Amino acid sequence: MEKLIKVTSLIGIIIQSFLTLLFLIFLILSATGIIQPELTTTVNGEQTIQSPETAQATFVTIFAILFVVSLASDLLGIIAMKKLFMNNRASGILYIIGAVISVNLLTFIAWLISGISVLRYNKIGKEVS
């Protein structure tokens, strides 16, 4: 059981860290103007092309929000792993909260399994006499 918890926790942290890094790269590329998105709006069959500044501001805002949420989720997973087996209840709750706010299905599944397993895990003494 301990191995399952540690493995699913590490899988979630690695995947979420990679996703956070990708969002940071896209945020930097959008903010510097290397990525030049075109934003069009279609209303009643008429296409309206937005200005490049509006499109860039929109993409920077979207990537900034995704980066902050992803980073918060990643930090919750790391804190939960630090608290693992010291405070099972807090660790399990942090995993579940991190899973819910993560923007990644694989991290959600891994941390949900880990959080439920930690909440159900009871460290039993060797022998009770």
Secondary structure, 3 states (H helix, E strand, C coil): CHHHHHHHHHHHHHHHHHHHHHHHHHHHHHHHCCCCCCCEEEECCEEEECCHHHHHHHHHHHHHHHHHHHHHHHHHHHHHHHCCCCCHHHHHHHHHHHHHHCCCHHHHHHHHHHHHHHHHCCCCCCCCC
